[in-house]
Amino acid sequence: MDQIAAWRGYPKQIRVNIGPEFTSSEMVTWAEQHGIVNDCVMPGSPYQYGFIERFNRTYREDVLDLYLFQNLDEVRQETDR
């Protein structure tokens, strides 16, 4: 995330679900060190992050469900196309 921030800058806030990768002490500490607020959505409330849920559904239906991929590079190539 620091590599992305070097290019784009650090965000003021990150909206996350309450998955372990976002609530770990390492993630929380990293966010605090960079002045980033972790905005956790409530469990069972996908409407709180509807944009990304809609993107995930569209991507799955339009790319992932249409092809059989052999490796991640093929996924990336089809995504770029």
C-alpha positions as CSV (number, residue, x, y, z in Angstrom):
1,M,0.0,0.0,0.0
2,D,2.9,2.3,0.6
3,Q,4.0,1.8,-3.1
4,I,0.5,2.8,-4.3
5,A,0.6,5.8,-1.9
6,A,3.9,6.9,-3.3
7,W,2.3,7.2,-6.6
8,R,-1.2,8.4,-5.7
9,G,-0.8,9.8,-2.1
10,Y,-2.4,8.4,1.1
11,P,-6.2,8.5,1.3
12,K,-7.9,10.2,4.2
13,Q,-10.2,7.3,4.7
14,I,-10.5,3.6,3.6
15,R,-13.9,2.0,3.7
16,V,-13.5,-1.7,4.5
17,N,-15.6,-4.7,5.5
18,I,-14.7,-6.3,8.8
19,G,-12.6,-9.1,7.2
20,P,-9.5,-10.1,9.1
21,E,-7.2,-8.6,6.5
22,F,-8.6,-5.2,7.3
23,T,-9.1,-5.5,11.0
24,S,-5.6,-7.0,11.8
25,S,-3.4,-5.0,14.2
26,E,-0.9,-4.5,11.4
27,M,-3.4,-2.9,9.1
28,V,-4.9,-0.7,11.9
29,T,-1.4,0.4,13.0
30,W,-0.4,1.2,9.4
31,A,-3.5,3.3,8.9
32,E,-3.0,5.1,12.1
33,Q,0.6,5.9,11.3
34,H,-0.5,7.5,8.0
35,G,-3.5,9.4,9.5
36,I,-6.0,7.2,7.6
37,V,-9.4,6.5,9.1
38,N,-10.6,2.9,8.7
39,D,-14.3,3.1,8.1
40,C,-15.7,-0.3,8.7
41,V,-19.1,-1.2,7.2
42,M,-21.6,-3.0,9.3
43,P,-21.8,-6.8,8.8
44,G,-24.7,-7.8,6.5
45,S,-25.0,-4.3,5.0
46,P,-23.7,-4.5,1.4
47,Y,-25.7,-1.4,0.6
48,Q,-23.0,0.5,2.5
49,Y,-20.5,-0.3,-0.2
50,G,-22.8,-0.8,-3.2
51,F,-20.4,0.6,-5.8
52,I,-17.8,-2.1,-5.3
53,E,-20.4,-4.8,-4.9
54,R,-21.8,-3.8,-8.3
55,F,-18.4,-3.7,-9.8
56,N,-17.6,-7.2,-8.5
57,R,-20.8,-8.6,-9.9
58,T,-20.3,-7.1,-13.3
59,Y,-16.7,-8.2,-13.5
60,R,-17.6,-11.7,-12.5
61,E,-20.4,-11.9,-15.0
62,D,-18.6,-10.2,-17.9
63,V,-15.1,-11.6,-17.5
64,L,-14.6,-14.4,-15.0
65,D,-17.7,-16.4,-15.8
66,L,-17.2,-16.3,-19.6
67,Y,-13.7,-17.8,-19.9
68,L,-11.6,-20.6,-18.5
69,F,-8.2,-19.1,-17.5
70,Q,-5.0,-21.1,-17.2
71,N,-3.2,-18.5,-15.1
72,L,-3.4,-15.0,-13.7
73,D,-1.7,-13.5,-16.7
74,E,-4.6,-14.6,-18.9
75,V,-7.0,-12.9,-16.5
76,R,-5.0,-9.7,-16.6
77,Q,-4.9,-9.7,-20.4
78,E,-8.6,-10.3,-20.7
79,T,-9.3,-7.6,-18.1
80,D,-7.1,-5.1,-20.0
81,R,-8.9,-5.9,-23.2
